[in-house]
Amino acid sequence: MTFYQTCVRGALRAYKLTLSPLIGRQCRFLPTCSEYAAEVLIGHGPWRGSWLAARRLCRCHPLGGSGYDPPPPPRGTPEGSARKWTCET
């Protein structure tokens, strides 16, 4: 694990231990907004990850959507460069 990943995961852990209990569970999505932010910051880097995390936080409001919203796969990976849209029954 790199130093950057350790810092991001440490910040997530600190948030969950300090601020999250005070605010309460209010996120409408899975994974939670804080977990989503940590995943995109690690997977996409600080610039694009910050943009994706901010965009997700703007969607997390009472009139917004809810449900399962996974982070997009990083660019340059087989999952991120060629998406396959399939319908499973």
Sequence and secondary structure as in RCSB ss.txt:
>XXXX:A:sequence
MTFYQTCVRGALRAYKLTLSPLIGRQCRFLPTCSEYAAEVLIGHGPWRGSWLAARRLCRCHPLGGSGYDPPPPPR
GTPEGSARKWTCET
>XXXX:A:secstr
  HHHHHHHHHHHHHHHHHHHHH S   EES HHHHHHHHHHHH HHHHHHHHHHHHHH STTS  EE      T
TSHHHHS       
